[in-house]
C-alpha cells in the first residue's frame, strides 16, 4: 500500500508543485476503499478547501495516473480512480457502477498462462470482471 508521505515526496523531488489541495486529493484516494469519480473527489475535497476547482482535481488525477500512482477504471458514466495499484481484480457492477477489489493469487496464474501462450513478457496487469453486484442481481428477479 502506498503512503501519502512517499507520494508527496516523490512528486516534490520531481519538481511538481505540492499544494494542500493536491495533498488532500491524494490523501482521500489513499484512505477510501471506494473507487471515486473526479466529481466525487472534488465534492469531498471542497468541504475542506472550498476554493478547489474541478480542474485542479482532474489535473492532479492526470498527474497521478501519468506517474502510475493511481489506476483509472472506465465504467459506464465515466472514469473512476483507484489508488490500490498492486495487481488485483476489479469487480465492476454494470448496473450501479459499484467497484470492488479482489486480491486474487490466481491472477498470477492467468498472467503466467497468457505469457507462456503469447510469448509476451508481462510486466503488469489490470483485470476487470463485469457483472452485477449482489444488490443489483437480487433486484433483477
Residue, then its C-alpha position, 0 to 999 in steps of 0.5 A: x500500500x502506498x503512503x501519502x508521505x512517499x507520494x508527496x515526496x516523490x512528486x516534490x523531488x520531481x519538481x511538481x508543485x505540492x499544494x494542500x489541495x493536491x495533498x488532500x486529493x491524494x490523501x482521500x484516494x489513499x484512505x477510501x476503499x471506494x473507487x471515486x469519480x473526479x466529481x466525487x473527489x472534488x465534492x469531498x475535497x471542497x468541504x475542506x478547501x472550498x476554493x478547489x476547482x474541478x480542474x485542479x482535481x482532474x489535473x492532479x488525477x492526470x498527474x497521478x495516473x501519468x506517474x502510475x500512482x493511481x489506476x483509472x477504471x472506465x465504467x459506464x458514466x465515466x472514469x473512476x480512480x483507484x489508488x490500490x495499484x498492486x495487481x488485483x481484480x476489479x469487480x465492476x457492477x454494470x448496473x450501479x457502477x459499484x467497484x470492488x477489489x479482489x486480491x486474487x493469487x490466481x491472477x498470477x496464474x492467468x498472467x503466467x498462462x497468457x505469457x507462456x501462450x503469447x510469448x509476451x513478457x508481462x510486466x503488469x496487469x489490470x483485470x476487470x470482471x463485469x457483472x452485477x453486484x449482489x444488490x443489483x442481481x437480487x433486484x433483477x428477479 
